[in-house]
Amino acid sequence: MTTTAGTTADTAPPVPADPDAAVADRVLAGPHGDLRVRVYRPAGTPVAGLVWAHGGAFAHGDLDMPEADGVARGLAAAGVAVVSVEYRLVPALDYRAAGATPGTDGVRFPVPSEEVAFAFAWAAGGGAADLGVPAGRWSLGGASAGGDLAAGASLRLRDGAAPLGTLSGAVGPDGVTPRSVVLAYPVTHQELPSPSAELAAKIAGLPPEKDFPPAAVRAMNGNYLGHDGPATSPYAFPGGQDLRGLPPTLIVNSDLDALRSGGEAYAAELAAAGVDVFVTREDGTTHGHLNRPAEPGFARSLARISAWLTTDALVGTAHER
């Protein structure tokens, strides 16, 4: 599958929530204590499954926000079973403030990363067998900071580095790997890559609350790590790491979004590593558009993700390392 540059968004019909989907919370014995997930079972037999991580700068967000609940309900309407992960959050930081300094106490990397990887291993390894997702049809994804967690978890799963804990007896010796990875306007690099001239012009017109200057991204990511030095683990930020052998990846970027430079750079790195990747730009959207269901970009992106997860012809396969 070839890499596709930012495309003009087609008009897509709204993706309705499934009123007949069964929704239930479950508590897993996770690698860092109880780990709550919310499970969405479609009314009919699911054609695919997705383990999903919401965004929120690693410090905010919950299972009730539209980026979590609205996305999951819309995907359930398309026949996708969803496991939405309530990973632990790091302490809040005003990362846009001048001189913002990362804290060191409380939850930090690798806790959220390991919890997302564990949740995928639980779902794909048989923990969610009652949902009826066909074998080999579980994908892994996330939005914004949750996209970083999902992408990093895909590296963990490729390397057999996911903390299985209580799952070690249920998951086979070869572990579990996602059928594909789905990333919406993801955080990908510790240092934000430079934007193209086209993107720089769009960023310049954004109000401060919608912009992500490099210093703010650096502080946000440092807050996730618990220090402002370079990350020492390849699983903290997937950008710039060895990406060979990863699953096929869909990246949906927001249009007027400084983080698009990271999503586009990561797509190029995946392609260079021999990974099948499809990247698209949702025209007219700003960062976090999956958290705003009233905007047309929400329905368009949800339709793209639904098609990716349910149409075999769109998804390639993981290739050799």
VOMI-616709 format. One record per residue (C-alpha): residue in three letters; x, y, z. Coordinates in steps of 0.25 Angstrom, whole numbers, padded with zeros to 4 digits, always signed. Each point is the difference from the previous one (the first is absolute). Last residue first. Layout:
! VOMI-616709
AlaXYZ
...
//
This chain:
! VOMI-616709
Arg+0047-0026+0039
Glu-0009-0008-0009
His-0014+0005-0003
Ala-0013+0003+0007
Thr-0011-0002-0009
Gly-0009+0009-0009
Val-0013+0007+0003
Leu-0009+0007-0010
Ala-0005-0013-0006
Asp-0004-0006+0013
Thr-0011+0011+0002
Thr-0005+0000+0014
Leu+0011+0007+0008
Trp+0004+0010-0011
Ala-0015+0003-0004
Ser-0003+0003+0015
Ile+0012+0009+0001
Arg-0004+0008-0012
Ala-0014+0001+0004
Leu+0004+0005+0014
Ser+0009+0010-0007
Arg-0011+0006-0009
Ala-0010+0000+0012
Phe+0009+0008+0009
Gly+0004+0009-0011
Pro-0014+0005-0002
Glu+0001+0007+0014
Ala-0011-0004+0010
Pro+0007-0012+0005
Arg+0011+0009+0006
Asn+0010-0010+0007
Leu+0004-0006-0013
His+0005+0014-0004
Gly+0011+0000+0010
His+0009+0009-0008
Thr-0006+0009-0010
Thr-0008-0004-0012
Gly-0002+0007-0013
Asp+0004-0012-0009
Glu+0002-0013+0007
Arg+0014-0004-0004
Thr+0003-0015-0005
Val+0011-0010+0003
Phe+0000-0014-0005
Val+0012-0009+0005
Asp+0005-0014-0004
Val+0013-0001+0008
Gly+0013-0001-0008
Ala+0009+0008+0009
Ala+0000+0012-0009
Ala-0016-0001+0000
Leu+0000+0001+0015
Glu+0010+0011+0000
Ala-0009+0008-0010
Ala-0012-0003+0008
Tyr+0007+0005+0013
Ala+0004+0013-0007
Glu-0015+0002-0004
Gly-0005-0002+0014
Gly+0011+0009+0006
Ser-0002+0011-0010
Arg-0015-0001+0003
Leu+0003+0003+0015
Ala-0001+0015-0004
Asp-0015-0002-0004
Leu-0008+0007-0011
Asp-0003-0013-0008
Ser-0002-0010+0011
Asn+0007-0013-0003
Val-0006-0014-0003
Ile+0011-0010+0001
Leu-0003-0015-0004
Thr+0011-0010+0002
Pro+0003-0014-0005
Pro+0007-0008+0011
Leu+0015+0003+0005
Gly+0011-0009-0006
Arg+0010+0011-0001
Leu-0003+0013+0008
Asp+0014+0001+0007
Gln-0002+0014+0007
Gly+0000+0014-0005
Gly-0014+0002+0004
Pro-0005-0010+0009
Phe+0000+0008+0013
Ala+0000-0007+0013
Tyr+0002-0014-0005
Pro+0015+0002-0005
Ser+0004+0002+0015
Thr+0010+0010+0004
Ala-0008+0013-0003
Pro+0009+0012+0000
Gly+0000+0010+0011
Asp-0012+0008+0006
His-0004-0009+0011
Gly-0012-0008+0004
Leu-0002-0006-0013
Tyr-0014+0004-0002
Asn+0003+0014+0005
Gly+0012+0000-0010
Asn-0010-0002-0011
Met-0009+0011+0004
Ala+0012+0009+0002
Arg+0006-0003-0014
Val-0013+0002-0006
Ala-0002+0013+0006
Ala+0014+0004-0004
Pro-0003-0004-0014
Pro-0012+0008-0001
Phe-0013-0007+0000
Asp-0011+0010-0004
Lys-0015-0001+0003
Glu+0000+0008+0012
Pro+0009+0010-0006
Pro-0009+0003-0011
Leu+0004-0005-0014
Gly+0004+0008-0011
Ala+0015-0003+0000
Ile-0003-0015+0001
Lys-0006+0001-0014
Ala+0012+0007-0006
Ala+0009-0010+0007
Leu-0008-0012-0006
Glu+0002+0005-0015
Ala+0015+0003+0003
Ser+0002-0014+0005
Pro+0001-0001+0015
Ser+0012-0004+0008
Pro+0000-0012+0008
Leu-0006+0001+0015
Glu+0011-0005+0009
Gln-0004-0013+0008
His-0006-0005-0012
Thr-0014-0007-0004
Val-0011+0008+0007
Pro-0012-0005-0009
Tyr-0010+0007-0008
Ala-0009-0013-0001
Leu+0008-0013+0000
Val-0005-0013-0004
Val+0009-0012+0001
Ser-0002-0013-0008
Arg-0002-0015+0003
Pro+0006+0002+0013
Thr+0010-0010+0006
Val-0001-0010+0010
Gly+0010-0008+0008
Asp+0009-0011-0007
Pro+0000-0009+0012
Gly-0015+0000+0001
Val-0008+0010+0008
Ala-0009-0007+0011
Gly+0011-0004+0010
Ser+0007+0013+0000
Leu-0013+0008+0001
Thr+0001+0002+0015
Gly+0013+0009-0002
Leu+0001+0002-0015
Pro+0009+0012+0000
Ala+0002+0003-0015
Ala+0014-0002-0005
Gly-0002-0011-0010
Asp+0007+0009-0010
Arg-0012+0002-0010
Leu-0009+0002+0012
Arg+0009+0011+0006
Leu+0001+0007-0013
Ser-0015+0000-0002
Ala-0001+0005+0015
Gly+0008+0012-0005
Ala-0010+0003-0011
Ala-0012-0002+0009
Leu+0006+0009+0011
Asp+0004+0011-0010
Gly-0014-0001-0006
Gly-0005+0002+0014
Ala+0007+0013+0001
Ser-0007+0004-0013
Ala-0011-0011-0003
Gly+0002-0015+0002
Gly+0001-0013-0007
Leu+0002-0015+0001
Ser-0007-0010-0010
Trp-0006-0014+0003
Arg-0004-0009-0012
Gly+0010-0011+0002
Ala-0010-0009+0006
Pro-0014+0004-0003
Val-0007+0009+0010
Gly-0011-0007+0007
Leu-0001+0009+0012
Asp+0001-0012+0010
Ala+0014-0001-0004
Ala+0004+0013+0007
Gly+0011-0006+0009
Gly+0004-0009-0012
Gly+0014+0005-0003
Ala-0005+0011-0009
Ala-0007+0007+0011
Trp+0009-0002+0011
Ala+0013+0003-0008
Phe-0007+0013-0005
Ala-0003+0004+0014
Phe+0015-0004+0004
Ala+0005+0009-0011
Val-0008+0012+0005
Glu+0004-0003+0014
Glu+0014+0000-0003
Ser+0000+0013-0007
Pro-0008+0007+0011
Val+0010-0005+0011
Pro+0013+0002-0008
Phe+0001+0012+0001
Arg-0006+0008+0012
Val-0010-0001+0011
Gly+0003+0008+0013
Asp+0013+0008+0002
Thr+0010+0006-0009
Gly-0007+0013-0005
Pro+0004+0006-0014
Thr+0003+0014+0000
Ala-0008+0011-0007
Gly+0010+0012-0003
Ala-0011+0008-0008
Ala-0014-0007+0002
Arg-0005-0009-0011
Tyr+0003-0012+0008
Asp-0009+0004+0011
Leu+0003-0014+0007
Ala-0010-0010+0005
Pro+0005-0012+0007
Val+0002-0013-0009
Leu-0013-0008-0003
Arg-0002-0015+0002
Tyr-0006-0007-0012
Glu-0015-0001-0001
Val+0000-0008-0013
Ser-0012-0001-0010
Val-0002-0014-0005
Val-0008+0000-0013
Ala-0008-0010-0008
Val-0001+0005-0014
Gly-0013-0003-0008
Ala-0002+0014-0006
Ala-0009+0005+0011
Ala+0011-0005+0010
Leu+0009+0010-0007
Gly-0009+0011+0003
Arg-0002-0004+0014
Ala+0015-0001+0003
Val+0003+0014-0007
Gly-0011+0006+0009
Asp+0005-0006+0013
Ala+0015+0002-0002
Glu+0002+0013-0008
Pro-0014+0004+0005
Met+0005+0000+0014
Asp-0007-0010+0010
Leu+0012-0009+0001
Asp+0009+0010+0005
Gly+0009+0012-0004
His+0012+0007+0006
Ala+0015-0001+0004
Phe+0006-0008-0012
Ala-0002+0013-0008
Gly-0015-0004-0001
Gly-0002-0011-0010
His-0009-0013+0000
Ala+0006-0014-0001
Trp-0007-0010-0008
Val+0000-0016-0001
Leu-0007-0003-0013
Gly-0007-0012-0005
Ala-0005-0005-0013
Val-0012-0006-0007
Pro-0009+0000+0012
Thr-0012-0009+0000
Gly-0012+0008+0001
Ala-0005+0011+0011
Pro+0015+0004+0001
Arg+0007-0002+0014
Tyr+0006+0012+0006
Val+0010-0003+0012
Arg+0004+0011+0009
Val+0014-0003+0007
Arg+0004+0002+0014
Leu+0014-0004+0005
Asp+0002-0004+0014
Gly+0015-0001+0004
His+0012+0004-0007
Pro+0002-0011-0010
Gly-0015-0002-0001
Ala-0010-0009+0007
Leu-0011+0004-0009
Val-0013+0008+0004
Arg-0012-0001-0010
Asp-0009+0010-0004
Ala-0012-0003-0008
Val-0007+0005-0013
Ala-0009-0009-0009
Ala-0002+0007-0013
Asp-0015+0001-0004
Pro+0000+0015-0002
Asp+0012-0001-0009
Ala+0005+0015-0001
Pro-0002+0005-0014
Val+0011+0003-0010
Pro-0004+0012-0008
Pro+0001-0001-0015
Ala+0014+0003-0006
Thr+0004+0012-0009
Asp+0014-0003-0005
Ala+0012+0006+0008
Thr+0010+0006-0009
Thr+0013-0009+0001
Gly+0012+0002+0008
Ala+0011-0009-0006
Thr-0003-0015-0003
Thr+0011-0010+0004
Thr-0001-0013-0009
Met-0006-0013+0004
//
